[in-house]
Amino acid sequence: MGRHPLTQRPVHVAGIGLHRYQSRSATSYAELGVVAVREALADAGIGWPDVEAAVVGSALLGMAPGRIMLARLGASGLSINQVENASASGSTAVAQAVLMVASGLHDVVLAVGVDKPEPWRVAPAQAGIGSLEGGLVAPFTHFALLSSQYQAEHGLTVEQLAAVAVKNHRNGAANPYAQRQKVRTLDEVLDGPISGPFTRLQCCPVGEGAAAVIVMSADAVDRFGLKPARCPVFRASVQRSQGFVEPGGNPDAVLTVDTAQRAFDMAGVGPRDIDVVEMHDAFTIEEILYLEALGFCGPGEAAPLLETGAWDVGGRCAVSPSGGLLAMGHPLGPTGTGQVVEVARQLRGEAGVRQQPGARYGLTHMVGIGAVCVVHILEKGET
C-alpha cells in the first residue's frame, strides 16, 4: 500500500453540521444541504468565503446538484467536485476532502452529503452482465439469507438479532437529528415480519437529509484560532473495492476485513483502541457481521457481547451511538458524512446523553453497491 499524504500532513475536523434525517418532504435538496453547511460553518466559526473547495456526495439526485445548492451561500468561485459511490457516497466525499487537504492542494475543504429518496437507477443492472438471481432478490431478502446462514453457524436467536435494533433505536431516541426517535421494546422490534427473521424495525429507513463536515490543515486551524480540542484529527482514510471472494464467502464482510486492516495499519492502532464506531447497519445482521469483520470480536461473539452491554454507550465500545442507519436513517448521500459528524461530536465530548466516556478514537465504516468500502479513523484533538 502506498503512503497516504495524510500520514505526512494532518487533517482536522473543524466544523460539523446536519439537517435532520426525515421521511420524504416538500423541502428541496438545496435547502437540506444549505442548512447542514451553515451549521458546519457556524460550528467552525468561519465564513463561506473561507472555504476553498467543496465535495458533494449524493446517490440519487442526478447530474450537477452541487453548484446550484452551494450558490445559495454565495458565488465564491470555489472548486466544486461531485462524487457518487452508492451508500458510501458521503464517506467518499469526506475521503476526497481529506485527500485535498492532506496533499497540500487546499487548507479548508467542505464535504457535504445530501439526498432525497428519488427513484433508484442502479447502473450494474444496465451493464449487460447477467446473474443467477437476475436482480430478483431484494436487499432485505439478501441479508435475511445471510442471517439464516449465520444463525445456522453460530446459533444466533431471533431475539439476539432484534436486540441490535433495540439498542440502536434507544440511541436514536436521544439524537435530535435521527429519523427514528423512539425507544422500542424487544416485542415491538419483533413485530411486523418482512423477510425471514427481519421485521420492519430491523431494516433502515431511506429518507432525506444532509450532513456537512469542514476539514482543515493544522495551519488553518491555527490561523482561524480554533481550539485544538474541538478539532479531531484523521488518522486513517481508506477506500477499497471488492476483490476475489472464495465461493460461499460474504463479499461485504471480506471487503470490510481488508479495508479495516489497512486503516488500522495506517492509524497505528487496533480494534481494541477504538471507543466509538459508526457502521453500516442497514439491517440488524450487518452490525453483527461487521463487528466481527472489523476485528472487534471473534466469529460468533458479537451477539453474546451485545447482551452484556459491550456495544452500549458506556460499554467497551459504543456502536452506532447516533442510532446508526437503523434509527438515525440512511438517506444515502449524507449517511457516511453524518457518521463522521457523530464521531467528531463524540471525540469532542459533546454528545450529551449519548456520550461515550473518555472517547479518544472513533471509526466510521460504510459499504456501497459495487462493492466498495470506506473506513475512517479519527483521534481526539489535543487538549
C-alpha positions as CSV (number, residue, x, y, z in Angstrom):
1,M,0.0,0.0,0.0
2,G,1.4,3.4,-1.0
3,R,1.9,6.1,1.7
4,H,-1.2,8.3,2.0
5,P,-0.4,12.1,2.2
6,L,-2.4,12.0,5.4
7,T,0.5,10.4,7.2
8,Q,2.6,13.5,6.4
9,R,0.1,16.4,6.7
10,P,-2.5,16.1,9.4
11,V,-6.1,16.9,8.6
12,H,-8.6,18.0,11.2
13,V,-12.4,18.2,11.5
14,A,-13.1,21.9,12.2
15,G,-16.9,22.1,11.7
16,I,-19.9,19.7,11.6
17,G,-23.5,20.2,10.7
18,L,-26.7,18.3,9.9
19,H,-30.2,18.6,8.6
20,R,-32.3,16.1,10.5
21,Y,-32.8,12.9,8.5
22,Q,-36.5,12.6,7.8
23,S,-39.2,11.0,5.6
24,R,-39.7,12.5,2.1
25,S,-41.0,16.1,2.2
26,A,-41.5,19.1,0.0
27,T,-38.2,20.5,1.2
28,S,-35.8,20.9,-1.7
29,Y,-32.4,19.1,-1.6
30,A,-30.8,22.5,-1.9
31,E,-32.4,23.7,1.4
32,L,-31.5,20.4,3.1
33,G,-27.8,20.9,2.1
34,V,-27.6,24.6,2.9
35,V,-29.0,24.0,6.5
36,A,-26.2,21.5,7.1
37,V,-23.5,23.6,5.6
38,R,-24.5,26.7,7.6
39,E,-24.5,24.7,10.8
40,A,-21.0,23.5,10.0
41,L,-19.7,27.0,9.2
42,A,-21.1,28.3,12.4
43,D,-19.6,25.4,14.3
44,A,-16.2,26.1,12.8
45,G,-16.6,29.9,13.3
46,I,-15.7,30.7,9.7
47,G,-17.4,32.3,6.8
48,W,-18.4,30.8,3.4
49,P,-15.6,32.8,1.6
50,D,-13.0,30.9,3.8
51,V,-14.0,27.6,2.2
52,E,-11.6,26.8,-0.7
53,A,-13.2,23.7,-2.2
54,A,-16.3,21.5,-1.8
55,V,-17.0,17.9,-2.4
56,V,-20.7,17.0,-2.8
57,G,-21.8,13.4,-2.2
58,S,-25.1,12.1,-3.5
59,A,-26.5,8.9,-5.0
60,L,-30.0,9.8,-6.2
61,L,-30.1,13.5,-7.2
62,G,-28.7,13.2,-10.8
63,M,-26.3,15.4,-12.6
64,A,-24.6,18.5,-11.0
65,P,-26.6,19.1,-7.8
66,G,-23.7,21.0,-6.0
67,R,-23.3,24.3,-7.9
68,I,-26.9,25.5,-7.5
69,M,-27.1,24.3,-3.9
70,L,-23.9,26.0,-2.8
71,A,-24.5,29.2,-4.8
72,R,-27.2,30.0,-2.2
73,L,-24.3,30.6,0.2
74,G,-22.6,32.9,-2.3
75,A,-20.9,32.6,-5.7
76,S,-17.3,32.5,-4.5
77,G,-15.9,30.6,-7.4
78,L,-14.6,27.7,-5.3
79,S,-13.8,24.3,-6.7
80,I,-16.9,22.0,-6.6
81,N,-16.5,18.3,-7.0
82,Q,-19.3,15.8,-7.3
83,V,-19.0,12.1,-6.1
84,E,-21.4,9.2,-6.2
85,N,-20.5,5.9,-4.6
86,A,-23.9,4.4,-3.7
87,S,-24.3,4.1,0.1
88,A,-20.7,5.2,0.5
89,S,-21.2,8.5,-1.4
90,G,-20.9,10.6,1.8
91,S,-17.9,8.7,3.1
92,T,-16.2,9.1,-0.3
93,A,-16.9,12.9,-0.2
94,V,-15.1,13.1,3.2
95,A,-12.3,10.9,1.9
96,Q,-11.8,13.2,-1.1
97,A,-11.9,16.3,1.1
98,V,-9.3,14.8,3.4
99,L,-7.1,14.0,0.4
100,M,-7.4,17.5,-0.9
101,V,-6.1,19.0,2.4
102,A,-3.5,16.2,3.1
103,S,-2.0,16.7,-0.4
104,G,-1.5,20.4,0.3
105,L,-3.8,21.5,-2.5
106,H,-6.2,23.3,-0.1
107,D,-6.4,24.2,3.6
108,V,-10.1,24.4,4.1
109,V,-12.5,21.9,2.3
110,L,-16.2,21.2,2.8
111,A,-17.6,17.7,2.4
112,V,-21.4,17.6,2.2
113,G,-23.7,14.7,1.7
114,V,-27.3,15.3,0.6
115,D,-30.0,13.3,-1.0
116,K,-33.8,12.9,-1.4
117,P,-35.5,9.5,-1.9
118,E,-35.8,9.8,-5.7
119,P,-36.3,6.7,-7.8
120,W,-33.3,4.4,-7.8
121,R,-31.5,3.7,-11.1
122,V,-28.7,1.3,-10.4
123,A,-26.1,1.1,-13.1
124,P,-24.9,-2.5,-12.6
125,A,-28.3,-3.6,-13.8
126,Q,-27.6,-2.0,-17.1
127,A,-24.2,-3.4,-17.5
128,G,-25.2,-6.3,-19.7
129,I,-23.8,-8.8,-17.3
130,G,-26.3,-11.4,-16.1
131,S,-26.5,-13.0,-12.7
132,L,-28.2,-16.1,-11.4
133,E,-30.8,-14.2,-9.4
134,G,-31.3,-11.6,-12.1
135,G,-31.9,-8.8,-9.7
136,L,-34.9,-10.5,-8.2
137,V,-33.6,-10.7,-4.6
138,A,-34.4,-7.6,-2.7
139,P,-31.7,-6.3,-0.3
140,F,-33.7,-7.3,2.8
141,T,-34.1,-10.8,1.4
142,H,-30.3,-11.0,0.6
143,F,-29.5,-10.0,4.2
144,A,-32.2,-12.3,5.6
145,L,-30.5,-15.2,3.9
146,L,-27.2,-14.1,5.4
147,S,-28.9,-14.0,8.8
148,S,-30.2,-17.6,8.3
149,Q,-26.7,-18.7,7.4
150,Y,-25.2,-17.0,10.4
151,Q,-27.9,-18.4,12.7
152,A,-27.1,-21.9,11.4
153,E,-23.4,-21.5,12.0
154,H,-23.4,-19.7,15.4
155,G,-26.8,-20.4,17.0
156,L,-27.9,-16.8,16.8
157,T,-31.5,-16.4,18.0
158,V,-34.1,-14.0,16.6
159,E,-34.2,-12.2,19.9
160,Q,-30.4,-11.6,19.8
161,L,-30.8,-10.3,16.2
162,A,-33.6,-8.0,17.3
163,A,-31.6,-6.7,20.2
164,V,-29.3,-4.9,17.8
165,A,-32.3,-2.8,16.8
166,V,-33.4,-2.3,20.4
167,K,-30.0,-0.8,21.2
168,N,-29.8,1.4,18.1
169,H,-33.4,2.7,18.4
170,R,-32.6,3.6,22.0
171,N,-29.6,5.6,20.8
172,G,-31.6,7.3,18.1
173,A,-34.3,8.3,20.5
174,A,-31.7,10.6,22.2
175,N,-30.5,12.1,18.9
176,P,-32.4,15.1,17.7
177,Y,-31.1,14.6,14.1
178,A,-32.3,11.0,13.8
179,Q,-35.2,10.0,11.6
180,R,-36.5,7.4,14.1
181,Q,-36.6,9.0,17.6
182,K,-38.5,6.4,19.7
183,V,-37.3,3.8,22.2
184,R,-38.5,0.4,21.1
185,T,-39.0,-2.8,23.2
186,L,-37.9,-6.2,22.0
187,D,-41.6,-7.1,21.4
188,E,-42.1,-4.0,19.2
189,V,-38.9,-4.8,17.2
190,L,-40.1,-8.4,16.7
191,D,-43.4,-7.3,15.3
192,G,-44.1,-6.8,11.6
193,P,-42.2,-9.6,9.7
194,I,-40.8,-8.7,6.3
195,S,-38.4,-11.4,5.2
196,G,-37.0,-14.3,7.1
197,P,-36.1,-13.1,10.6
198,F,-36.3,-9.4,9.6
199,T,-39.0,-7.1,10.7
200,R,-39.7,-3.5,9.7
201,L,-37.7,-2.0,12.6
202,Q,-34.7,-4.2,11.8
203,C,-34.4,-2.5,8.4
204,C,-33.2,1.1,7.9
205,P,-35.5,3.9,6.7
206,V,-34.3,5.6,3.5
207,G,-35.4,9.2,3.7
208,E,-33.8,12.5,3.1
209,G,-31.4,14.8,4.9
210,A,-27.9,16.4,4.7
211,A,-24.6,16.3,6.6
212,A,-21.6,18.6,6.3
213,V,-18.0,18.3,7.6
214,I,-15.4,21.0,7.2
215,V,-11.8,19.7,7.2
216,M,-8.7,21.9,7.7
217,S,-5.0,21.7,7.8
218,A,-3.2,22.3,11.0
219,D,-2.0,25.7,9.7
220,A,-5.7,26.7,9.0
221,V,-6.7,25.6,12.5
222,D,-4.0,27.9,13.9
223,R,-4.8,30.7,11.5
224,F,-8.5,30.8,12.5
225,G,-7.7,30.5,16.1
226,L,-9.7,27.3,16.6
227,K,-9.5,25.2,19.8
228,P,-7.4,22.1,19.1
229,A,-9.6,20.0,21.5
230,R,-12.6,20.6,19.2
231,C,-10.7,19.6,16.1
232,P,-10.3,15.8,15.9
233,V,-7.6,14.6,13.5
234,F,-8.0,11.9,10.8
235,R,-5.5,9.1,11.4
236,A,-6.7,7.0,8.5
237,S,-8.8,7.3,5.4
238,V,-9.0,4.2,3.3
239,Q,-11.2,3.2,0.3
240,R,-11.3,-0.2,-1.3
241,S,-13.4,-2.2,-3.7
242,Q,-14.3,-5.9,-3.9
243,G,-11.6,-8.3,-4.8
244,F,-11.7,-12.1,-5.2
245,V,-14.0,-13.8,-2.7
246,E,-14.0,-17.6,-2.2
247,P,-17.2,-19.3,-3.1
248,G,-19.7,-19.1,-0.3
249,G,-18.0,-16.1,1.2
250,N,-19.7,-12.8,2.1
251,P,-18.2,-10.1,-0.2
252,D,-19.1,-7.2,2.0
253,A,-17.6,-8.8,5.1
254,V,-14.4,-9.8,3.3
255,L,-14.1,-6.3,1.8
256,T,-14.6,-4.8,5.3
257,V,-11.8,-7.0,6.7
258,D,-9.4,-5.8,4.0
259,T,-10.3,-2.1,4.3
260,A,-10.3,-2.0,8.1
261,Q,-6.9,-3.7,8.3
262,R,-5.4,-1.1,6.0
263,A,-7.0,1.6,8.1
264,F,-5.7,0.2,11.3
265,D,-2.2,-0.1,9.8
266,M,-2.3,3.5,8.6
267,A,-3.5,4.8,12.0
268,G,-1.2,2.7,14.1
269,V,-4.0,1.5,16.3
270,G,-6.1,-1.7,16.6
271,P,-9.8,-2.6,17.2
272,R,-9.2,-2.6,21.0
273,D,-8.2,1.1,20.8
274,I,-11.5,2.2,19.3
275,D,-14.0,3.8,21.6
276,V,-16.8,4.7,19.2
277,V,-17.9,3.1,15.9
278,E,-20.5,4.3,13.4
279,M,-21.0,1.4,11.0
280,H,-23.1,0.3,8.0
281,D,-26.1,-1.3,9.9
282,A,-28.8,-1.1,7.3
283,F,-30.1,-4.4,8.6
284,T,-29.5,-5.8,12.1
285,I,-27.4,-8.7,10.9
286,E,-24.9,-6.3,9.4
287,E,-23.9,-4.9,12.8
288,I,-23.1,-8.4,14.0
289,L,-21.2,-9.4,10.8
290,Y,-19.2,-6.2,10.6
291,L,-18.2,-6.1,14.3
292,E,-16.6,-9.4,13.7
293,A,-15.1,-8.4,10.3
294,L,-13.7,-5.2,11.8
295,G,-11.9,-7.3,14.4
296,F,-13.8,-6.1,17.5
297,C,-14.5,-9.7,18.4
298,G,-14.2,-13.2,17.1
299,P,-16.7,-15.2,14.9
300,G,-20.0,-15.8,16.8
301,E,-19.1,-13.4,19.6
302,A,-20.8,-10.1,18.6
303,A,-24.4,-11.1,19.7
304,P,-23.4,-12.5,23.2
305,L,-21.2,-9.4,23.8
306,L,-24.2,-7.2,22.9
307,E,-26.2,-8.9,25.6
308,T,-23.5,-8.0,28.1
309,G,-23.7,-4.3,27.2
310,A,-20.3,-4.3,25.5
311,W,-21.6,-2.3,22.5
312,D,-23.8,0.2,24.5
313,V,-22.9,3.8,25.2
314,G,-20.7,3.3,28.3
315,G,-19.6,-0.2,27.3
316,R,-16.4,-1.4,25.8
317,C,-17.1,0.4,22.6
318,A,-20.1,2.5,21.7
319,V,-21.5,1.1,18.5
320,S,-23.7,3.4,16.5
321,P,-24.4,5.9,19.3
322,S,-26.2,8.1,16.7
323,G,-28.7,5.4,16.3
324,G,-26.9,4.0,13.2
325,L,-28.6,3.5,9.9
326,L,-31.4,1.6,11.7
327,A,-32.6,4.7,13.6
328,M,-30.6,7.7,12.5
329,G,-31.6,6.7,9.0
330,H,-29.9,6.0,5.7
331,P,-30.6,8.8,3.1
332,L,-27.6,7.5,1.2
333,G,-25.7,10.7,0.2
334,P,-25.5,12.1,3.8
335,T,-25.0,8.8,5.6
336,G,-21.2,8.4,5.6
337,T,-20.7,12.2,6.1
338,G,-23.1,12.1,9.1
339,Q,-21.1,9.2,10.6
340,V,-18.0,11.5,10.7
341,V,-20.2,14.2,12.3
342,E,-21.2,11.8,15.1
343,V,-17.7,10.5,15.7
344,A,-16.3,14.1,15.8
345,R,-19.1,15.0,18.3
346,Q,-18.1,12.1,20.5
347,L,-14.4,12.8,20.4
348,R,-15.2,16.4,21.4
349,G,-17.2,15.2,24.3
350,E,-20.3,17.0,23.1
351,A,-22.7,14.1,22.5
352,G,-24.8,14.6,25.7
353,V,-26.6,11.6,27.0
354,R,-25.1,9.6,24.0
355,Q,-21.6,10.4,25.1
356,Q,-19.1,7.6,25.3
357,P,-17.0,8.4,28.3
358,G,-13.3,9.0,27.7
359,A,-13.6,8.6,23.9
360,R,-10.2,9.0,22.2
361,Y,-10.5,7.1,18.9
362,G,-13.5,6.7,16.6
363,L,-14.1,4.7,13.4
364,T,-16.6,5.1,10.6
365,H,-17.4,2.3,8.1
366,M,-19.6,2.3,5.1
367,V,-20.2,-0.3,2.3
368,G,-21.7,0.6,-1.1
369,I,-23.0,-1.3,-4.1
370,G,-20.2,-2.3,-6.2
371,A,-19.0,-3.4,-3.7
372,V,-16.9,-0.5,-2.3
373,C,-15.9,0.2,1.3
374,V,-14.7,3.3,3.1
375,V,-13.2,3.4,6.6
376,H,-12.0,6.5,8.5
377,I,-10.3,6.5,11.9
378,L,-10.2,9.8,13.9
379,E,-8.4,10.7,17.1
380,K,-9.5,13.2,19.8
381,G,-7.9,16.7,19.3
382,E,-5.1,17.9,21.6
383,T,-6.2,19.4,24.9
